[in-house]
Amino acid sequence: MSRTIKTAAVLLCLSAGVVVCYLPLSAAPKPKAGVQYRSPEAIVVDKAGKTLYIAEVTAKRIAIFDIATRKVTKHIDLPGEPSGLTLSPDGGKLFVTCGIAPGKVAICDPAAGSVKKMIPAGHSPRSPVLDRGTGTLYVCDRFRNAVLVFDPSGKQTASIPVPREPYAAALTPDGKKLFVANHLPAGPGDVDYVACSVSVVDTAAKKVAVNIKLPNGATSVLGLAMSPDGKYVTLTHVVARYHLPTTQLERGWMSTNAMSIVNTENDKLVNTVLLDDVDSGAANPRGVAWSADNKFICVAQAGTHDISVIDVDALMKKLEKAVADKKAEGVVNNLAFLVDLRRRLKLTGNGPRGVVLVGTKAYVTEYFTGTLAVIDINPEARPEVESIALGPEQPMTIARKGERFFHDADLCFQHWLSCVTCHPEARIDGLNWDLLNDGMGNPKSAKSMLLAHQTPPAMVTGVRAKAEVAVRSGIRFIQFAVRPEEDAVAIDAYLKSLTPVPSPYLVDGKLSAAAQRGKKLFESAGCAGCHPPPLFTDKKKYDIGTGPDNRGFKEFDTPTLVEVWRTGPYLLDGRARTITDVLKKQNPEDKHGTTSKLSDQQIADLAEYVLSQ
């Protein structure tokens, strides 16, 4: 085992270069005819603590669950996969975001079990938040990088720009501040500090007052919750150790899993604590919830199928002591910080995602088993867990098994990570990784796995002949595991099942006027020579003048441009923050298309076309 652990690593990615992780809702693998998966994810409870509303993603509906009888009493069918939900104070309206393009918010009548009204809401919206005083609704317009504001009639009144992929949000009790978790880092990848941020929206001014940077390496922010007293916001995310070569997994060498705490009064990061143990990771933290009495924080750890229950008073006292002892900066690297402050409780289902607390009972959605976990978090109680089926489940297709394996850290040595850790939603994490498949000291940005099996070779430098080789190498050298061949075959099937999400740059599903002009420039500038449709790659390697001479390589695989709008930053090491930077600033000697003589307007048109794929 020790020899395996010390083996040079190759990330389970098709790059040289891990969410709300899992597929975006609009790109989730579609089950075969007659196969109905539920995929429970987001969950809310009514004010009385008697009824749960559960988003069944793949089934495209809401399950209404009676806590007393522990049964689903009815369903509300939706036009698309539900990505978030919130309930009006009187329980008379349920607001559900449908993660599709164009996006929708379904306003439902829980009593009738029906949708009463649909309102348009950007692209792949999620995490609706209702101001219970004014009736204002806030929605994360994920792929247009904005927060949408709706008045009580459903009319959109504002669109507030945020850094990148707003994924989850929460409102202070007084309604003055909206805290928004940005899923991925927004800047270039070739700098020393790359991390996601939390946007603090001034709801009166309808603008971002401050962006709070999370620790270096923070990516895949998937959960956010406000404390009942409104003093703190907690966020779940990965802290990637991307500055280190991927030579081992022990003690979080490659990747750790964390919860950050933000003070809502001064809008500052209190600190970030690691959810992992010294020798056992807590991979892919997602849902987070506070108990009504502010005593406990509960975190669902999707990759390890358990929850962490954290003593709030003890946590805050220890964080204060770290400040007094001038050790606060080291907390984010301390795998033992939560010892004696946290209990890890194992669940029996697979893929916990959403969590709510009703009294001392935690209700946790289990995505891949279509179940609802129920466990008493009272430290005085015996932690018995139930896993309640939300309905009959069909046998898994091979692609669904692959999706489950892709998210499952049980496949990994010490459970530090899963494939999705470095490839949230099978796409990119915005970081550079120093893999050892082509030498050490040459970190490169992650590539999306979309179409990877159709566009060989794999990895930025094309070091893997095809995606199948990269998948198996990743299991062996990044997860440090030996798995049956059928596991890799299933992951291949899952990745092959991925479908592109329509670009947010399209207008009613078609190219804009600017993109139509850009399409002509794409041909005349020579871009189509290496990026021919429909895959927008000729599957060859080229020297385009961006390879650093001191690293021993200059040629790079031609990437597909399909979904390029969501895979920045660009080029081998993420040096180009935008496609405009690729065309204008990072194109020496016009090796990456003849763009040096194009006007700014032509560059903008060309970029619009590229981003429309």
Secondary structure, DSSP 4 states (H G I P E B T S, - for coil): -HHHHTS----SSSS---------GGGSPPPPTT-----EEEEEE-TTS-EEEEEETTTTEEEEEETTTTEEEEEEE-SS-EEEEEE-TTSS-EEEEE-SSS-EEEEEETTTTEEEEEEE-SSSEEEEEE-TTT--EEEEEGGGTEEEEE-TTS-EEEEEE-SS-EEEEEE-TTSSEEEEEESS--S-SSSS----EEEEEETTTTEEEEEEEPPTTEEEEEEEEE-TTSSEEEEEEEEE-TTS-S---GGGSSEEEEEEEEETTTTEEEEEEE--BTTB---SEEEEEE-TTS-EEEEEETTTTEEEEEEHHHHHHHHHHHHHTT-GGGGGG-TTTTTTTEEEEE-SSS-EEEEEEETTEEEEEETTTTEEEEEE--TTS---EEEEESS--PPPPHHHHHHHHHH-GGGSGGG---GGGTSGGGS--S-EE--STT-SS--EE----TTGGGS-SBSTT--BSSHHHHHHHHHHHTS-----HHHHHHHHHHHHH--PPPPTT-BTTB--HHHHHHHHHHHHTTHHHHS-TTTT--S-EEE-S-S-GGGT--EEE----TTGGGS-SBSTTS-BSSHHHHHHTS-GGGTTSS-TT--HHHHHHHHHHHHT-
